[in-house]
Amino acid sequence: MRKLITSLFIFILLLSNISFSTSEAASYPGGVSAKGAILMEQESGRILYEKEANIQMRIASITKIMTALLAIESGELDDWVTVSNNAEGTEGSSIYLTAGEKIKLKDLVYGLMLRSGNDSAVAIAEHVGGSLEGFVFMMNEKAEELGMTNTAFANPHGLDDHEEHYSTAYDMAILTQYAMKSESYREVASTKSYRSVSKEERYRVFNNKNRLLTQLYKNSTGGKTGYTKRAKRTLVSTAEKDGVELIAVTINAPSDWHDHMNLFEWAFNTFDVTTIVKEGTVQGIEDEYYKDKISAEYTFEYPLSKEEKENVQSKLVLYEPPSDQRWERDGHPYPIGTVQVELNNSIVGIVPLRFIEEEIIEEKPFWRKWIDQLFMTTGVKTGG
């Protein structure tokens, strides 16, 4: 039994450290104006297109995706924030905050994402992080947690006031993929216009600068624009059509709107999110020991082109049952095996399998059955 536990531990450890290949996707026939770019399918994280996606570059205001995310995750969106002199004096794009003004953190997040307010970014940072320095520390901690290995944040807005402030197209896609799991983030990023009011009853209307969302592309679901003289035009955007959700990132892209729309249209016309493994009992197992007794723990879906659907394979791997009764006595190991999904000989996913244990129903002695039946007919409950 000790050997079985040891081997199982090693098996799980190996699974947790497998680096799955994203598998080479169909070739994008067009070009992009960006120096760095990536197109990712949101759910699976499959990279459908990339260009210099891991090269560190200045990122301008797409930095604010991280700022918004940390504000949302703070759980303090209903807090009233007192605007500091430091926030009021922030250069660049602004929502025109005034020192001493009180405004809700939620409204600051909308001003940050829709109008790209640098003053809003500083006000958020000082409230959530306690100070600019404290918030920048939180930003870099979150980046490390998400695996953004080529990213360094030095401020909450993306202005070119520090040299050590940069990221990559891939890292920003990873950040956006995570952020899109938050319903609050999705709501903010997809909002076209928002009306804010401060405690002093100062009203503001924030109209979203993202023209993909507001004018150009019907499948757009949100994103964040950016620009500085050094970073040039940066853009993160998301889109959805027929259940396929995509993330595009471009850095230093003179024609970013067209880059994103062209990438999205190509992907929507080329790939379908295909169910490869279904959650529940695995069908088609002929082995008598395992037949109708193996369950996939979750459904595995993956974006595939028409040609790729012909090449995807699911390989079933199961432990060989022992010759004695130890599994029946001690329980079956978990996972009992896996479904290994391969595309063009590259592993793209592994789904753990569970043995469906038979429910043991204790047989009651005859006298107990007779008493239960008697009490049922007389309306008296047993067992207290």
C-alpha positions as CSV (number, residue, x, y, z in Angstrom):
1,M,0.0,0.0,0.0
2,R,2.9,2.3,0.8
3,K,4.4,1.7,-2.7
4,L,1.0,2.5,-4.2
5,I,0.7,5.8,-2.3
6,T,4.2,6.8,-3.2
7,S,3.7,6.1,-6.9
8,L,0.4,7.9,-6.8
9,F,2.1,11.0,-5.3
10,I,4.8,11.0,-7.9
11,F,2.1,10.6,-10.6
12,I,0.1,13.6,-9.4
13,L,3.4,15.6,-9.0
14,L,4.3,14.9,-12.6
15,L,0.8,16.0,-13.7
16,S,1.1,19.2,-11.9
17,N,4.4,20.0,-13.5
18,I,3.6,19.1,-17.1
19,S,4.0,22.1,-19.4
20,F,1.3,21.5,-22.0
21,S,2.0,22.6,-25.5
22,T,-0.4,25.0,-27.0
23,S,0.1,23.2,-30.3
24,E,0.8,25.2,-33.4
25,A,-2.4,26.8,-34.7
26,A,-3.5,27.4,-38.2
27,S,-1.3,30.1,-39.8
28,Y,-2.8,33.6,-39.8
29,P,-2.7,34.8,-43.4
30,G,-2.5,38.5,-42.7
31,G,0.0,40.8,-41.0
32,V,-0.2,43.2,-38.0
33,S,1.2,46.7,-37.6
34,A,2.3,46.0,-34.0
35,K,5.8,45.3,-32.9
36,G,4.4,42.9,-30.3
37,A,1.1,41.0,-30.6
38,I,-0.8,38.0,-29.4
39,L,-4.2,36.4,-30.0
40,M,-5.4,34.0,-27.3
41,E,-8.5,31.9,-26.8
42,Q,-9.7,32.9,-23.4
43,E,-10.9,29.6,-21.8
44,S,-8.1,27.3,-22.9
45,G,-5.3,29.9,-23.1
46,R,-4.4,28.5,-26.5
47,I,-2.3,31.0,-28.5
48,L,-3.7,31.3,-32.0
49,Y,-1.3,34.0,-33.2
50,E,1.8,35.7,-31.8
51,K,4.5,38.1,-32.9
52,E,7.4,39.0,-30.6
53,A,4.9,38.1,-27.8
54,N,7.6,37.7,-25.1
55,I,9.7,40.8,-25.8
56,Q,9.6,43.3,-23.0
57,M,8.1,46.6,-24.1
58,R,6.7,49.7,-22.6
59,I,2.9,49.3,-22.2
60,A,1.4,52.7,-21.4
61,S,-2.2,52.7,-20.0
62,I,-3.0,49.0,-20.5
63,T,-1.1,49.0,-17.1
64,K,-4.5,50.1,-15.7
65,I,-6.0,46.6,-16.2
66,M,-3.9,45.5,-13.2
67,T,-4.8,48.6,-11.2
68,A,-8.5,48.0,-11.9
69,L,-8.2,44.3,-11.0
70,L,-6.6,45.0,-7.6
71,A,-9.2,47.6,-6.8
72,I,-12.0,45.1,-7.6
73,E,-10.3,42.3,-5.6
74,S,-9.9,44.6,-2.6
75,G,-13.6,44.3,-1.9
76,E,-13.8,48.0,-1.2
77,L,-15.6,49.3,-4.2
78,D,-18.2,51.0,-2.0
79,D,-15.6,52.9,0.0
80,W,-15.5,56.7,-0.2
81,V,-12.0,57.8,-1.3
82,T,-10.6,61.2,-0.4
83,V,-8.6,62.5,-3.3
84,S,-5.1,63.7,-2.4
85,N,-3.1,66.6,-3.8
86,N,-0.8,64.0,-5.3
87,A,-3.7,62.4,-7.2
88,E,-5.1,65.8,-8.4
89,G,-1.7,66.8,-9.8
90,T,-1.1,63.7,-11.9
91,E,-0.2,64.6,-15.4
92,G,-1.7,63.2,-18.6
93,S,-5.2,61.9,-19.2
94,S,-7.5,62.9,-16.4
95,I,-11.1,62.7,-15.0
96,Y,-10.3,66.1,-13.3
97,L,-10.4,65.1,-9.6
98,T,-9.9,67.8,-7.0
99,A,-8.0,67.5,-3.8
100,G,-10.3,66.8,-0.8
101,E,-13.1,65.6,-3.0
102,K,-14.7,62.3,-1.9
103,I,-15.6,59.8,-4.6
104,K,-16.4,56.1,-4.5
105,L,-13.7,53.6,-5.4
106,K,-16.1,52.0,-7.8
107,D,-16.5,55.3,-9.7
108,L,-12.7,55.7,-9.8
109,V,-12.4,52.3,-11.4
110,Y,-14.9,53.3,-14.1
111,G,-13.0,56.6,-14.6
112,L,-9.7,54.6,-14.8
113,M,-10.9,52.1,-17.4
114,L,-13.3,54.2,-19.5
115,R,-11.4,57.6,-19.6
116,S,-7.9,56.3,-18.6
117,G,-7.7,58.8,-15.8
118,N,-4.2,58.9,-14.4
119,D,-5.4,60.9,-11.4
120,S,-7.9,58.1,-10.8
121,A,-5.1,55.6,-10.9
122,V,-3.2,57.4,-8.2
123,A,-6.3,57.9,-6.0
124,I,-7.0,54.1,-6.3
125,A,-3.4,53.2,-5.5
126,E,-3.2,55.4,-2.4
127,H,-6.5,54.0,-1.1
128,V,-6.0,50.3,-1.8
129,G,-2.3,50.1,-1.3
130,G,-1.9,52.7,1.5
131,S,0.6,54.5,-0.7
132,L,1.8,54.5,-4.3
133,E,4.8,52.4,-3.3
134,G,2.6,49.9,-1.4
135,F,0.3,49.6,-4.4
136,V,3.1,49.0,-6.8
137,F,4.4,46.3,-4.5
138,M,0.9,44.7,-4.7
139,M,0.9,45.0,-8.5
140,N,4.2,43.1,-8.8
141,E,3.1,40.5,-6.3
142,K,0.0,39.8,-8.4
143,A,2.0,39.7,-11.6
144,E,4.3,37.1,-10.0
145,E,1.3,35.1,-8.8
146,L,-0.2,35.0,-12.3
147,G,3.1,33.9,-13.9
148,M,3.8,37.3,-15.7
149,T,7.5,36.5,-15.7
150,N,8.6,39.3,-18.1
151,T,6.7,42.1,-16.3
152,A,7.7,44.9,-14.0
153,F,5.3,47.6,-12.7
154,A,6.6,50.9,-11.3
155,N,3.4,52.9,-11.2
156,P,-0.4,52.4,-11.4
157,H,-1.0,54.3,-14.7
158,G,1.7,53.5,-17.2
159,L,3.2,56.9,-17.6
160,D,6.9,56.9,-18.8
161,D,8.2,58.2,-15.4
162,H,10.1,55.0,-14.6
163,E,12.5,52.9,-16.7
164,E,11.6,49.7,-14.9
165,H,8.0,49.6,-16.1
166,Y,7.3,47.1,-18.9
167,S,5.5,44.0,-19.9
168,T,4.9,41.7,-22.9
169,A,2.0,40.9,-25.2
170,Y,1.8,37.4,-23.7
171,D,1.9,38.6,-20.0
172,M,-0.8,41.1,-20.7
173,A,-3.0,38.4,-22.3
174,I,-2.4,36.2,-19.1
175,L,-3.5,39.2,-17.0
176,T,-6.6,39.8,-19.1
177,Q,-7.5,36.1,-19.1
178,Y,-7.4,36.1,-15.3
179,A,-9.3,39.5,-15.1
180,M,-12.1,38.2,-17.3
181,K,-13.0,35.6,-14.7
182,S,-14.3,38.5,-12.6
183,E,-17.8,39.5,-13.3
184,S,-17.1,43.0,-11.9
185,Y,-14.1,43.4,-14.2
186,R,-16.2,42.2,-17.2
187,E,-18.9,44.7,-16.4
188,V,-16.5,47.7,-16.1
189,A,-14.5,46.8,-19.2
190,S,-17.7,46.3,-21.3
191,T,-19.4,49.6,-20.2
192,K,-19.8,52.2,-22.9
193,S,-20.8,55.1,-20.7
194,Y,-21.0,55.6,-16.9
195,R,-22.3,58.4,-14.7
196,S,-20.4,59.2,-11.6
197,V,-21.2,61.4,-8.6
198,S,-19.0,62.5,-5.8
199,K,-20.1,63.1,-2.2
200,E,-20.1,66.8,-3.0
201,E,-22.6,66.0,-5.8
202,R,-20.2,66.7,-8.6
203,Y,-21.4,64.7,-11.6
204,R,-19.2,63.3,-14.3
205,V,-20.0,61.2,-17.4
206,F,-17.3,58.8,-18.5
207,N,-17.6,57.8,-22.2
208,N,-15.4,54.8,-23.1
209,K,-12.3,55.6,-25.3
210,N,-12.3,52.0,-26.7
211,R,-13.7,52.6,-30.2
212,L,-13.8,48.8,-30.9
213,L,-16.5,48.6,-28.2
214,T,-18.3,51.8,-28.9
215,Q,-18.2,52.1,-32.7
216,L,-16.1,49.7,-34.7
217,Y,-16.7,46.0,-33.8
218,K,-20.0,44.5,-32.9
219,N,-18.4,41.4,-31.2
220,S,-16.2,43.5,-28.9
221,T,-16.7,42.8,-25.2
222,G,-14.3,45.3,-23.7
223,G,-10.6,46.1,-23.2
224,K,-8.2,49.0,-22.5
225,T,-6.5,51.5,-24.7
226,G,-3.1,53.1,-24.1
227,Y,-0.7,55.6,-25.5
228,T,2.5,57.4,-24.5
229,K,5.2,59.0,-26.7
230,R,7.6,56.1,-25.8
231,A,5.2,53.2,-25.8
232,K,3.2,54.4,-28.8
233,R,-0.3,52.9,-29.2
234,T,-1.1,49.9,-27.0
235,L,-4.3,48.0,-26.9
236,V,-5.9,45.0,-25.1
237,S,-9.3,43.9,-26.3
238,T,-11.7,41.0,-25.9
239,A,-14.4,39.7,-28.2
240,E,-17.0,36.9,-28.3
241,K,-18.9,35.2,-31.0
242,D,-20.9,31.9,-30.9
243,G,-19.3,30.9,-27.6
244,V,-15.7,31.6,-28.7
245,E,-14.1,34.2,-26.4
246,L,-10.8,35.8,-27.6
247,I,-8.2,38.1,-26.2
248,A,-5.9,40.3,-28.4
249,V,-3.0,42.4,-27.3
250,T,-0.9,44.7,-29.5
251,I,2.0,46.9,-28.4
252,N,3.4,49.7,-30.4
253,A,0.8,49.3,-33.2
254,P,0.0,52.2,-35.5
255,S,-3.1,50.5,-36.8
256,D,-4.3,48.7,-33.7
257,W,-8.0,48.9,-34.4
258,H,-7.6,47.1,-37.7
259,D,-5.1,44.6,-36.2
260,H,-7.6,43.5,-33.6
261,M,-10.6,43.3,-35.9
262,N,-8.7,41.3,-38.5
263,L,-7.3,38.9,-35.9
264,F,-10.7,38.4,-34.4
265,E,-12.5,37.8,-37.7
266,W,-9.9,35.3,-38.8
267,A,-10.1,33.4,-35.5
268,F,-13.9,33.3,-35.5
269,N,-13.9,32.0,-39.1
270,T,-11.2,29.4,-38.4
271,F,-11.7,27.9,-35.0
272,D,-14.6,26.3,-33.0
273,V,-14.4,25.5,-29.3
274,T,-14.8,21.7,-29.5
275,T,-15.7,19.4,-26.6
276,I,-13.1,16.6,-26.6
277,V,-13.8,15.0,-23.1
278,K,-17.2,15.2,-21.4
279,E,-17.6,15.2,-17.6
280,G,-19.1,12.0,-16.3
281,T,-19.0,8.3,-17.1
282,V,-16.5,7.5,-19.8
283,Q,-18.0,5.3,-22.5
284,G,-16.4,2.7,-24.7
285,I,-14.1,1.0,-22.1
286,E,-14.1,-2.7,-22.8
287,D,-12.1,-3.9,-19.8
288,E,-14.6,-5.7,-17.5
289,Y,-13.0,-4.2,-14.3
290,Y,-13.4,-0.6,-15.5
291,K,-16.4,-0.8,-17.8
292,D,-19.0,1.9,-16.8
293,K,-17.0,2.6,-13.7
294,I,-14.7,5.4,-14.8
295,S,-15.7,9.1,-14.6
296,A,-14.0,12.2,-16.1
297,E,-13.8,14.9,-13.5
298,Y,-14.6,17.8,-15.9
299,T,-15.4,18.6,-19.5
300,F,-12.4,19.6,-21.6
301,E,-12.9,21.9,-24.5
302,Y,-10.3,23.3,-27.0
303,P,-10.4,25.6,-30.0
304,L,-9.8,23.6,-33.2
305,S,-9.8,24.4,-36.8
306,K,-11.6,22.1,-39.2
307,E,-8.4,20.3,-40.2
308,E,-7.3,20.0,-36.6
309,K,-10.5,18.2,-35.6
310,E,-9.2,15.3,-37.8
311,N,-5.9,15.1,-35.9
312,V,-7.0,15.4,-32.2
313,Q,-6.7,12.2,-30.2
314,S,-7.8,11.2,-26.7
315,K,-5.7,8.5,-25.0
316,L,-7.0,6.7,-22.0
317,V,-4.4,5.8,-19.4
318,L,-5.5,3.6,-16.4
319,Y,-3.7,1.9,-13.5
320,E,-3.6,-1.9,-13.9
321,P,-5.8,-3.4,-11.2
322,P,-3.9,-5.4,-8.5
323,S,-4.2,-9.2,-8.4
324,D,-5.6,-9.1,-4.8
325,Q,-8.5,-7.3,-3.2
326,R,-6.7,-4.3,-1.8
327,W,-8.6,-1.7,-3.8
328,E,-11.9,-3.2,-2.8
329,R,-10.7,-3.1,0.8
330,D,-8.8,0.2,1.0
331,G,-10.5,2.1,-1.8
332,H,-9.3,2.9,-5.3
333,P,-6.5,5.4,-6.0
334,Y,-7.2,8.9,-7.2
335,P,-6.8,9.7,-9.9
336,I,-7.3,6.1,-11.2
337,G,-5.9,7.4,-14.5
338,T,-6.3,10.2,-17.1
339,V,-7.6,11.1,-20.5
340,Q,-4.6,12.6,-22.3
341,V,-5.6,14.9,-25.2
342,E,-3.1,15.2,-28.0
343,L,-3.0,17.4,-31.1
344,N,-0.4,16.8,-33.7
345,N,1.5,14.7,-31.2
346,S,1.6,17.5,-28.6
347,I,-0.2,17.2,-25.3
348,V,-2.8,20.0,-25.0
349,G,-4.7,18.7,-21.9
350,I,-5.0,16.0,-19.3
351,V,-8.3,15.2,-17.6
352,P,-8.1,13.2,-14.3
353,L,-10.3,10.1,-13.9
354,R,-12.1,8.8,-10.9
355,F,-13.3,5.3,-10.1
356,I,-17.1,5.2,-9.5
357,E,-17.3,3.4,-6.2
358,E,-20.4,1.2,-5.5
359,E,-22.6,2.5,-2.8
360,I,-22.7,0.0,0.0
361,I,-26.2,-0.4,1.4
362,E,-26.2,-2.2,4.8
363,E,-28.7,-5.1,4.8
364,K,-31.0,-4.8,7.8
365,P,-31.8,-7.9,9.8
366,F,-35.3,-9.4,9.4
367,W,-36.5,-8.3,12.8
368,R,-35.5,-4.6,12.1
369,K,-37.3,-4.6,8.8
370,W,-40.4,-5.9,10.5
371,I,-40.3,-3.2,13.2
372,D,-39.7,-0.5,10.6
373,Q,-42.7,-1.7,8.6
374,L,-44.9,-1.8,11.8
375,F,-44.0,1.7,12.8
376,M,-44.5,3.0,9.2
377,T,-48.1,1.6,9.1
378,T,-48.9,3.1,12.5
379,G,-47.3,6.5,11.7
380,V,-44.6,6.3,14.4
381,K,-41.0,7.3,13.6
382,T,-38.0,5.1,14.6
383,G,-34.5,6.2,15.3
384,G,-35.6,9.1,17.6
